[in-house]
Amino acid sequence: MIKRSHIENIRKDVKKVGDYKPTAEQIRTAILTVCPDGEKVNENKQDIVAEVINLIQSSSQIESIHSASTTTATEGTEIDSSESEETTLTVAQKHDLVAAQASQLQVALSSNEIVEVSEILNNQISSRSEFIAEIRSAIRSFIDAKANTQKQEISHFVEETIDYAASKFKDNDQQLREGLQEINNFFRSDSTRVKELSKSIATAFKV
């Protein structure tokens, strides 16, 4: 269980960093993100403060998108307040949000990878915190898929290299066996020449 004193201490530290006004929910979410078991909060205070600031900045970014969307309603149309409040994101906005979250997670994504991650996300926002969680989940899923692909490529490379090396060593072994067989055949088939060669060697070493 997260103590109220932990929440207040984190709130004070966040305010020291800048003009931030974190909610208890944001602080609690940050603590559980950094310390899933709710333990060792003081030891991880710096990481928790950074996570709170990240949540505030992400929330502000989505809020600005939401505000911009709601002010562009067509003149003369009335919005039914009974309907659930949702915001439709443009492609560019989704790209910006993914890039911002990837930066906060210290994940380097190329422009093409940002597009890939964005395509996984929904176009509708009904909850800021849920959408941020969705973006982060999509980024992590993309990283997992990319890592698995690289792992398969490495395994394939290792297998190919081993097969290639085994083939080359096998060729060398075959060449050695054939060479030894030729030498053996030589000594067996031409005994007269061998005797003459032996005499020549013996004469050369005779004192």
C-alpha positions as CSV (number, residue, x, y, z in Angstrom):
1,M,0.0,0.0,0.0
2,I,1.3,3.4,-0.9
3,K,1.6,5.8,2.1
4,R,0.2,9.2,1.9
5,S,3.5,10.6,3.2
6,H,5.2,9.1,0.1
7,I,2.8,10.9,-2.2
8,E,3.3,14.2,-0.4
9,N,7.1,13.9,-0.4
10,I,7.1,13.1,-4.1
11,R,4.7,16.1,-4.7
12,K,7.2,18.4,-3.0
13,D,10.2,17.1,-5.0
14,V,8.3,17.5,-8.3
15,K,7.4,21.1,-7.4
16,K,11.1,21.8,-6.7
17,V,11.9,20.8,-10.3
18,G,9.5,23.2,-12.0
19,D,6.0,24.7,-11.9
20,Y,4.3,21.4,-11.9
21,K,1.1,20.5,-10.0
22,P,0.8,16.7,-10.0
23,T,-2.3,15.0,-8.9
24,A,-2.3,12.2,-6.3
25,E,-3.4,9.8,-9.1
26,Q,-0.4,10.8,-11.3
27,I,2.0,10.3,-8.3
28,R,0.5,7.0,-7.5
29,T,0.7,5.8,-11.1
30,A,4.4,6.9,-11.2
31,I,5.2,5.1,-8.0
32,L,3.6,1.8,-9.3
33,T,5.4,2.2,-12.6
34,V,8.8,2.5,-11.0
35,C,8.1,0.3,-7.9
36,P,5.3,-2.2,-8.9
37,D,5.2,-3.6,-5.4
38,G,5.0,-0.2,-3.8
39,E,8.2,-0.7,-1.9
40,K,11.5,1.2,-1.7
41,V,9.8,4.5,-2.8
42,N,12.5,6.7,-1.1
43,E,15.3,4.8,-2.7
44,N,13.8,5.4,-6.2
45,K,12.5,8.9,-5.5
46,Q,14.5,10.4,-8.4
47,D,13.1,8.0,-11.0
48,I,9.6,8.5,-9.6
49,V,9.8,12.3,-9.8
50,A,11.0,11.9,-13.5
51,E,8.0,9.6,-14.2
52,V,5.6,12.1,-12.6
53,I,6.9,14.9,-14.8
54,N,6.6,12.6,-17.8
55,L,3.0,11.9,-17.0
56,I,2.2,15.6,-16.5
57,Q,3.9,16.6,-19.8
58,S,2.2,13.8,-21.7
59,S,-1.2,14.7,-20.2
60,S,-0.7,18.3,-21.1
61,Q,0.1,17.4,-24.7
62,I,-3.0,15.3,-25.0
63,E,-5.0,18.0,-23.3
64,S,-3.9,20.5,-25.9
65,I,-4.9,18.1,-28.7
66,H,-8.2,17.6,-27.1
67,S,-8.8,21.3,-26.7
68,A,-7.9,22.0,-30.3
69,S,-10.2,19.3,-31.5
70,T,-13.2,20.5,-29.5
71,T,-12.9,24.1,-30.7
72,T,-13.0,23.1,-34.4
73,A,-16.6,22.1,-34.4
74,T,-18.6,23.2,-37.5
75,E,-20.6,26.5,-37.0
76,G,-24.2,25.9,-36.3
77,T,-23.8,22.3,-35.1
78,E,-24.7,21.4,-31.5
79,I,-22.8,18.8,-29.6
80,D,-24.9,16.4,-27.5
81,S,-23.5,16.5,-24.0
82,S,-25.0,13.1,-23.3
83,E,-22.5,11.5,-25.6
84,S,-19.2,10.2,-24.2
85,E,-16.4,12.8,-24.8
86,E,-13.9,11.6,-27.3
87,T,-11.2,13.2,-29.4
88,T,-10.2,12.0,-32.8
89,L,-6.4,12.2,-33.5
90,T,-4.9,13.1,-36.8
91,V,-2.0,10.9,-38.2
92,A,0.5,13.7,-37.4
93,Q,-0.7,14.0,-33.9
94,K,-0.3,10.3,-33.3
95,H,3.2,10.5,-34.7
96,D,4.1,13.3,-32.4
97,L,2.7,11.5,-29.3
98,V,4.6,8.3,-30.1
99,A,7.8,10.2,-30.7
100,A,7.3,12.1,-27.4
101,Q,6.7,8.9,-25.4
102,A,9.6,7.1,-27.1
103,S,11.9,9.9,-26.1
104,Q,10.6,9.7,-22.5
105,L,11.3,6.0,-22.5
106,Q,14.7,6.7,-24.0
107,V,13.9,4.5,-27.0
108,A,15.3,5.6,-30.3
109,L,12.8,5.1,-33.1
110,S,13.3,6.0,-36.7
111,S,10.6,7.9,-38.6
112,N,9.4,4.7,-40.2
113,E,9.2,2.9,-36.9
114,I,7.2,5.8,-35.4
115,V,4.7,5.3,-38.3
116,E,4.5,1.6,-37.6
117,V,3.8,2.1,-33.9
118,S,1.2,4.8,-34.6
119,E,-0.7,2.4,-36.9
120,I,-1.3,0.1,-33.9
121,L,-3.0,2.9,-31.9
122,N,-6.7,3.8,-32.0
123,N,-7.7,7.2,-33.4
124,Q,-10.0,8.0,-30.5
125,I,-9.0,9.3,-27.1
126,S,-11.4,8.8,-24.3
127,S,-9.0,8.9,-21.4
128,R,-5.6,10.6,-21.2
129,S,-4.0,8.1,-18.8
130,E,-5.3,5.1,-20.8
131,F,-4.0,6.5,-24.1
132,I,-0.6,7.2,-22.6
133,A,-0.5,3.6,-21.3
134,E,-1.7,2.4,-24.8
135,I,1.2,4.3,-26.5
136,R,3.8,2.8,-24.1
137,S,2.4,-0.6,-24.5
138,A,2.5,-0.3,-28.3
139,I,6.2,0.9,-28.1
140,R,7.1,-2.0,-25.9
141,S,5.3,-4.5,-28.1
142,F,7.1,-3.1,-31.1
143,I,10.5,-3.4,-29.3
144,D,9.7,-7.0,-28.3
145,A,8.8,-7.9,-31.9
146,K,11.9,-6.2,-33.3
147,A,14.1,-8.0,-30.7
148,N,12.5,-11.4,-31.6
149,T,13.2,-10.7,-35.3
150,Q,16.8,-9.9,-34.6
151,K,17.1,-13.0,-32.4
152,Q,15.9,-15.2,-35.3
153,E,18.2,-13.5,-37.7
154,I,21.2,-14.1,-35.4
155,S,20.2,-17.7,-34.9
156,H,19.9,-18.1,-38.7
157,F,23.3,-16.5,-39.2
158,V,25.0,-18.8,-36.6
159,E,23.5,-21.9,-38.2
160,E,24.6,-20.8,-41.7
161,T,28.1,-20.0,-40.5
162,I,28.4,-23.4,-38.7
163,D,27.1,-25.2,-41.8
164,Y,29.6,-23.3,-44.0
165,A,32.5,-24.0,-41.7
166,A,31.6,-27.7,-41.4
167,S,31.4,-27.9,-45.2
168,K,34.9,-26.4,-45.7
169,F,36.4,-28.6,-43.0
170,K,34.8,-31.6,-44.6
171,D,36.4,-30.7,-48.0
172,N,39.8,-30.3,-46.3
173,D,39.5,-33.7,-44.6
174,Q,38.5,-35.3,-47.9
175,Q,41.4,-33.7,-49.7
176,L,43.8,-34.9,-47.0
177,R,42.5,-38.4,-47.2
178,E,42.8,-38.5,-51.0
179,G,46.4,-37.1,-50.8
180,L,47.4,-39.7,-48.3
181,Q,45.9,-42.4,-50.5
182,E,47.8,-41.2,-53.5
183,I,51.1,-41.3,-51.5
184,N,50.3,-44.8,-50.3
185,N,49.4,-45.9,-53.9
186,F,52.7,-44.4,-55.1
187,F,54.8,-46.5,-52.7
188,R,52.9,-49.6,-53.4
189,S,52.8,-49.4,-57.2
190,D,56.3,-48.4,-58.0
191,S,58.5,-50.5,-55.7
192,T,61.5,-50.3,-58.1
193,R,61.5,-46.5,-58.1
194,V,61.1,-46.5,-54.4
195,K,64.1,-48.7,-54.0
196,E,66.2,-46.5,-56.2
197,L,65.0,-43.5,-54.3
198,S,66.0,-45.2,-51.0
199,K,69.4,-46.0,-52.3
200,S,69.9,-42.4,-53.4
201,I,69.0,-41.2,-50.0
202,A,71.3,-43.7,-48.3
203,T,74.2,-42.7,-50.6
204,A,73.6,-39.0,-49.9
205,F,73.9,-39.6,-46.2
206,K,76.8,-42.1,-46.4
207,V,80.0,-40.7,-44.8
